[in-house]
Amino acid sequence: MLSKNKIFFTLFVFVLLIQPLAPKLFKPADELMLFLFLLFVALDMAVNRDFRRYKSLFVLEGVFGFYFIFTVLFRDFNTAGAALNDFILQQKAFVPFLLAYAIAPQFTTGMKQVLKALCVAMAFLLAVIFVTGLTKLVLGHVYHLGTISMSVSMLYLFCSLDEDGKVSQRDFVVAIALLSVGLMSTRAKFYGEYVMALFMFFIYRPGMVRKMTFKHAAVLALGFVLVIMVAWTKIKLYFITGVDSNTFDPEVMETLARPVLYATMFLVFMDFPVFGSGLASFATHSSTPFVNYSDLYYDYGINVIWGLSPQYPNFIADAYFPELAQFGIVGVALFIAFWVWVWRKLRLSLHLGRSLEFSIGVIVVCFAMIENTSGATILQAGGYIPMMVLGMLVSKYRRLGKQDMKTILSKDYIQN
């Protein structure tokens, strides 16, 4: 028999340790981790004959397999090799989550203590890297300070949960401290994520939204305004002016990579509404010259844009949401359905009096959504730990049937 818990724990430690190396020092790390995940699944099915456990992974492979075949047969914007590359790349966003969900690991107290110690050591290492001025050399970009601190903070908090879904005051303070290390990243995106985390930890209470009062509405509005305020510089830079200006300049819009990428995304949706433009065609690493440059950029005339051109393509895969145009309305519907499914699972924890677990899950979801606007973190090593934590959170309800879920969700929130 293959010990799923032990092997999954070993993989988890490996992912945690290799995460700081992935951006700069060991770039194939995320592909290696994906290969190890899928190898683990193959071994478990071969040795333990446990096929039903991985039903959700089979669905994932079926969806992306369909899009690969559809691309090869009906789209000619890129080569079959580039489409295959994208077929593999796109799975990085979901395999870590679905593997954790399928395994539903039961970490022992000793395992949790090891992971917590590694989280603290990782945060300390990040601080040393920043203070010594080695951020660019070791991590490649300062924003990785934020993604890694988010990972270790949420993992530390998850490993600190007791049987009732609560943590000690000491562990809670340590988790906040680990998260605060990410402030060194000086990234507006992380500031927004940080404010959201503080809101969920210190202000949110079960029932605030459903039983909305003026006070609750004011608090929610204040939280939203704070997130926008701390992220406004980047929102303006990415989507409005492209410079630190108080005016809207249409000419600047035409020369900026990200706004053009988003604008073209809607054009692609209009031209290929059902199944999209196909894999490796738009806004993904597989459509860059590093794999093979997509002909779609020539068709829309954006190959001359700085950051999107064959000569300087660095901003082609700099946001996740635009690449949904590759999958059309069907793909967007599946993407939304996935997150709605996750949301329904998370809501169960609220109705069972485990509000801290719900908060952790919401923070990870918000982290993924905010990062997706101007980054592709969930397709990289930086997204593995948060998505695995999210998978472990909702895996507690994996065996619940639809009727059981309806019964739990029909009950009022348990305040704690």
Summary of the structure (lengths in Angstrom):
residues: 416
radius of gyration: 21.5
end to end distance: 40.5
largest distance: 64.9
contacts: 1387
relative contact order: 0.13
helix: 70%
strand: 0%
